[in-house]
Amino acid sequence: MKNVTITMEDGAADWARMEAARRNTSVSRLVGELVAEKMHRNDAYERAMREALEFKSWGPSKGRYLTRDEMYTRGAR
């Protein structure tokens, strides 16, 4: 583990102290957990984005594409 000094606004520091107390932990551990959570969320988002962009088609379409009107009235027949 690394020790890091951070600077934050007074209001953010007050919130961090109260939230840490509510969770029965230290401000240091709270901030570490919040940063780790953000890191994991960003990693998951980037992984999903890469997978979506790498999506390969199921092959060429057969026939013409439906018009907008056909698409929304097709199930009504």
C-alpha positions in Angstrom: 0.0 0.0 0.0 1.1 3.5 -0.7 0.6 6.6 1.4 -0.8 9.5 -0.5 -1.5 13.1 0.5 -4.6 14.6 -1.1 -6.0 18.1 -1.1 -9.8 18.7 -1.1 -12.3 21.4 -0.4 -13.4 21.8 3.2 -16.9 20.6 2.4 -15.6 17.4 0.8 -13.3 16.8 3.7 -16.2 17.3 6.2 -18.3 14.8 4.2 -15.5 12.3 4.0 -15.0 12.5 7.8 -18.7 12.0 8.5 -19.1 9.2 5.9 -16.0 7.4 7.3 -17.5 7.7 10.8 -20.8 6.4 9.6 -19.0 3.4 8.0 -16.8 2.9 11.0 -13.6 3.3 9.0 -10.9 5.9 8.4 -11.0 8.7 5.9 -7.9 7.1 4.3 -9.6 3.7 3.8 -12.8 5.4 2.6 -11.0 7.4 0.0 -9.0 4.3 -1.1 -12.2 2.3 -1.5 -13.9 5.1 -3.4 -10.9 5.3 -5.8 -10.8 1.6 -6.3 -14.5 1.4 -7.0 -14.2 4.2 -9.6 -11.2 2.3 -11.2 -13.2 -0.9 -11.4 -16.3 0.8 -12.9 -14.1 2.6 -15.5 -12.4 -0.7 -16.4 -15.7 -2.5 -16.8 -17.1 0.3 -19.0 -14.0 0.4 -21.2 -14.1 -3.4 -21.5 -17.7 -3.3 -22.5 -17.0 -0.5 -25.0 -14.2 -2.5 -26.6 -16.4 -5.6 -26.9 -19.2 -3.5 -28.4 -16.9 -1.9 -31.0 -15.3 -5.3 -31.9 -18.8 -6.8 -32.6 -18.8 -8.6 -35.9 -21.9 -8.8 -38.1 -23.7 -12.0 -38.4 -23.2 -11.7 -42.2 -24.7 -9.8 -45.0 -28.4 -9.1 -45.0 -30.7 -10.8 -47.4 -33.1 -8.5 -49.3 -33.8 -4.9 -48.7 -34.0 -3.1 -45.3 -37.5 -2.4 -43.9 -38.7 1.2 -44.2 -39.6 3.0 -41.0 -43.3 2.6 -41.7 -42.9 -1.2 -42.4 -41.0 -1.7 -39.2 -43.6 -0.2 -37.0 -46.7 -1.7 -38.7 -45.4 -5.1 -39.5 -46.6 -6.7 -36.2 -50.1 -5.2 -36.6 -51.0 -7.5 -39.6 
